[in-house]
């Protein structure tokens, strides 16, 4: 019988298998709470709105392009990128943005796309790498001090 101390993440099927038989004796589906669901959806919506706003700020001025129109283009492009199942929706996202915004000059639009990719992917990577190196440095320093002051 499989014994799990901590419950598995939400949506995971937990089952117990009788030893030697391979038969499932108990199946439990675990779901999130409505509060967790609403909170997750709210945070995802805020995330999309913030990233769309950052991208919108990187674009050149276009007389007919409002934030709401751009938000629709952004969400459609983002969704198509996810559906394409490519890392980061690379290529699909950019193609739809370029095709959906014909009034925006191509060169500044591609520059905005590149700048947005840097902000959206590489800035968090850089911050995480710096935090990782800082943590490793402080942990390593404690290990070195512990080794220096060990009883002999």
C-alpha positions as CSV (number, residue, x, y, z in Angstrom):
1,X,0.0,0.0,0.0
2,X,1.3,3.5,-0.9
3,X,1.4,5.8,2.1
4,X,1.7,9.6,1.5
5,X,2.2,11.9,4.4
6,X,1.6,15.2,2.5
7,X,-1.4,15.4,0.2
8,X,-0.5,15.6,-3.5
9,X,-1.0,18.8,-5.5
10,X,-4.6,19.7,-6.5
11,X,-6.0,17.8,-9.4
12,X,-3.7,14.9,-8.9
13,X,-5.2,11.5,-8.6
14,X,-4.2,9.7,-5.4
15,X,-4.6,6.0,-5.3
16,X,-3.6,3.1,-3.2
17,X,-2.5,-0.1,-4.8
18,X,-2.7,-3.4,-2.9
19,X,0.6,-5.0,-2.7
20,X,1.1,-7.8,-5.2
21,X,-2.2,-7.5,-7.0
22,X,-1.8,-4.2,-8.9
23,X,-5.4,-3.5,-8.3
24,X,-6.5,0.0,-7.2
25,X,-8.5,-0.2,-4.0
26,X,-9.1,3.5,-3.4
27,X,-9.1,6.5,-5.8
28,X,-9.4,10.1,-4.5
29,X,-9.6,13.2,-6.7
30,X,-8.3,16.3,-5.0
31,X,-9.4,19.7,-6.1
32,X,-8.6,23.2,-5.2
33,X,-11.0,25.4,-3.2
34,X,-13.1,28.0,-4.9
35,X,-11.1,30.8,-3.2
36,X,-7.8,29.3,-4.5
37,X,-9.4,29.1,-8.0
38,X,-10.6,32.7,-8.0
39,X,-7.3,33.9,-6.6
40,X,-5.3,32.0,-9.3
41,X,-7.5,33.4,-12.1
42,X,-7.2,37.0,-10.7
43,X,-3.4,36.8,-10.4
44,X,-3.1,35.4,-14.0
45,X,-5.3,38.2,-15.3
46,X,-3.2,40.8,-13.5
47,X,0.0,39.2,-14.8
48,X,-1.3,39.3,-18.4
49,X,-2.5,43.0,-18.0
50,X,0.9,44.0,-16.6
51,X,3.0,42.2,-19.3
52,X,0.7,43.6,-22.0
53,X,1.2,47.1,-20.6
54,X,4.9,46.7,-20.6
55,X,4.8,45.6,-24.2
56,X,2.4,48.4,-25.1
57,X,4.8,50.9,-23.5
58,X,7.7,49.6,-25.7
59,X,5.7,50.1,-28.9
60,X,6.0,53.3,-31.1
61,X,3.0,55.6,-31.1
62,X,0.2,54.5,-33.5
63,X,-2.8,56.8,-33.8
64,X,-5.5,54.0,-33.9
65,X,-3.8,51.7,-31.3
66,X,-5.4,51.9,-27.9
67,X,-4.4,49.9,-24.9
68,X,-7.7,47.9,-25.1
69,X,-7.2,47.0,-28.8
70,X,-3.6,46.0,-28.0
71,X,-4.7,43.9,-25.1
72,X,-6.9,41.9,-27.4
73,X,-4.1,41.4,-29.9
74,X,-1.7,40.5,-27.0
75,X,-4.1,37.9,-25.5
76,X,-4.8,36.4,-29.0
77,X,-1.1,36.2,-29.8
78,X,-0.2,34.8,-26.4
79,X,-3.0,32.1,-26.7
80,X,-1.8,31.2,-30.2
81,X,1.7,30.9,-28.9
82,X,0.6,28.6,-26.1
83,X,-1.5,26.5,-28.6
84,X,1.5,26.2,-30.9
85,X,3.4,24.4,-28.1
86,X,6.7,26.0,-28.9
87,X,9.0,27.3,-26.2
88,X,7.7,30.8,-25.4
89,X,5.4,30.7,-28.5
90,X,8.5,31.9,-30.3
91,X,7.6,32.9,-33.9
92,X,3.9,32.4,-33.6
93,X,3.5,35.2,-31.0
94,X,5.5,37.6,-33.1
95,X,3.8,36.7,-36.4
96,X,0.4,37.3,-35.0
97,X,1.4,40.6,-33.4
98,X,2.9,41.9,-36.7
99,X,-0.1,40.7,-38.7
100,X,-2.6,42.2,-36.3
101,X,-1.0,45.6,-36.1
102,X,-0.5,46.7,-39.7
103,X,-0.7,50.4,-38.7
104,X,2.5,50.1,-36.5
105,X,5.7,50.5,-38.5
106,X,7.5,47.1,-38.8
107,X,11.0,48.0,-37.6
108,X,9.9,49.7,-34.3
109,X,7.4,46.9,-33.8
110,X,10.0,44.2,-34.1
111,X,12.3,46.3,-31.8
112,X,9.5,46.4,-29.3
113,X,9.0,42.7,-29.6
114,X,12.7,42.0,-29.0
115,X,12.8,44.4,-26.0
116,X,9.6,42.8,-24.6
117,X,11.2,39.3,-24.9
118,X,14.2,40.6,-23.0
119,X,12.1,42.1,-20.3
120,X,9.7,39.1,-20.1
121,X,12.2,36.3,-20.2
122,X,15.7,37.4,-19.5
123,X,15.2,40.0,-16.7
124,X,13.5,37.4,-14.4
125,X,16.3,34.9,-15.4
126,X,18.9,37.4,-14.5
127,X,17.3,38.2,-11.1
128,X,16.9,34.5,-10.3
129,X,20.5,33.8,-11.3
130,X,21.8,36.7,-9.0
131,X,19.6,35.4,-6.2
132,X,20.9,31.9,-6.7
133,X,24.6,33.0,-6.8
134,X,24.0,35.1,-3.7
135,X,22.4,32.2,-1.8
136,X,25.2,29.8,-2.9
137,X,27.8,32.4,-1.8
138,X,26.3,32.8,1.7
139,X,25.7,29.1,2.2
140,X,29.3,28.4,1.0
141,X,30.7,31.1,3.4
142,X,28.9,29.4,6.3
143,X,30.3,26.0,5.3
144,X,33.8,27.5,5.1
145,X,33.5,29.1,8.5
146,X,32.2,25.9,10.0
147,X,35.1,24.0,8.5
148,X,37.7,26.5,9.8
149,X,36.3,26.4,13.3
150,X,35.9,22.7,13.6
151,X,37.3,20.9,16.6
152,X,40.7,19.4,15.9
